Amino acid sequence: MSTITASQEQQVVDQVPRQLYIAGEWRDGAKGTLTVEDPSTGEGLTEVADASVEDAQAALDAAVAAGPDFAAMPPRERGEILRRAFEMITERQDDLALLMTLEMGKALRESAAEIAYAAEFFRWFSEEAVRIDGRYTVAANGAGRVLTMKQPVGPCLMITPWNFPLAMGTRKIGPAIAAGCTMVVKPAQQTPLSMLALAKILEEAGLPGGVLNLITASSSSQTTGPLIADQRLRKLSFTGSTEVGRTLMSQASETLLRLSMELGGNAPFIVFDDADIDAAVQGAMIAKMRNMGEACTSANRFHVAGPVAEQFAEKLAEKMGALTLGRGVDEKTDVGPLIDGTQRGKVDELVQDAIGRGATAVVGGQSREGAGYFYNPTVLTDVPDDAQLLTEEIFGPVAPVKGFADEDEAIAAANNTEYGLVAYVYTNDLKRALRVCERLETGMIGLNQGMVSNAQAPFGGVKQSGFGREGGYEGIEEYLETKYVAVNL
Ligand code: NAP
């Protein structure tokens, strides 16, 4: 990877359309523009269109109008649009990665990994488009027949967060296109550029106008509220915080909208004393430091067997302390900035709360001085049970390590949270591994590995981490309705 120049940075930003994409046309937002910032400098990168309520309404009108034709498009053609878009994303991986790094902050190689991950959803669902099936069975009495068919849900609203600016979009858009649904997409206002670039790619890949409509807005509630209340909308798919998820769910109750909710997490990372400690530390670095800890799947708490807890914390602290902070575009950078000052403030509050209650910062424990929203990678030991960061999502590069006495205690601690997205387990004992996996109250488990994300697998949570699955065979079901026909022969 060669050094990125300021003019290359400017060029990738300038290449992105910065208007609203509605009914196959790029147009200005009625409310003017909103600023996108580079979190590594705190300076403005560019301006994108700011949608009004009427713009959002026009986007839904377009999705509704395009619905019937798109539902009738041959599945193979829908799949081929996705396949072409997959190829184009892959070809443009470097530019898309640079764009993502500029708006979101993470190191270029991490952005490139997200681009590849995001593209995989299009490849996977391009293949799933032609596998939508139904069934035909003889009724139990032998007289009638049971016929079922799967049909697209209809116009969808998709709201996505800033932490994975592209992948959180493609894992909704991919299955929706495969299923024959039209949509309005609203990315986070802090990172709209990756999604705008994606809309352009889909346009070039031949997606008919009106199938995907993209609005960027400074007020998400004002623009999406009326759409959620509109009876023509058939589904809301949301990825974001549990708090906003609750608000949207209550709004959606008015029209009994179909929902997918990919919400917050508080992942436990459990290391048993029979585990390979070096492999566990390696996995911990991935589970903690991917996306600077700003991932719903980020390991939030490290529960380590008493006899190996100190050794684990020391090794983890050594690796965390050796990481290089910097602008994501710098090839030496391991850890980019957090998304903004508010997020960094929240992380520091949680760290100071734990230290105030008796925790020890083995490494880190404070923000980095200077421009940008950097936070030093931190490992905390002696963390008391009442420290807030054990129950709240940290969303930053902070690893609290706590010891446990036995398996029951580890599982009780791991499950002691309102969240249930993912857990990580390190053990070399197969019986224990399966026993523990069965008892953990999460939608996903990384067994002897620090990452679960995979387009082929059903991603999603239980408890207050939400419901619905993205990816895998399950992903397309979120965008299909089952219709049953009772056949009288
Ligand atoms: P957030 O504040 O909930 O925002 C997510 C999206 O919702 C953004 O597009 C935001 O728009 C929009 N939004 C906020 N308030 C809204 C409202 N009242 N009505 C309609 N839309 C609204 O979350 P975030 O800070 O961007 O993302 C971090 C959270 O996402 C974490 O909790 C993380 O765990 C979760 N997450 C979950 C998954 C998963 O798959 N389970 C994956 C990634 C992230 P604005 O940009 O305008 O605020």
Residues whose N, C-alpha, C, O or C-beta is under 5 A from the ligand:
A	BS01	NAP	I159 T160 P161 W162 K186 P187 A188 Q189 Q190 A217 S218 S220 S221 T224 T239 G240 S241 T242 V244 E262 L263 G264 G265 A295 C296 S465
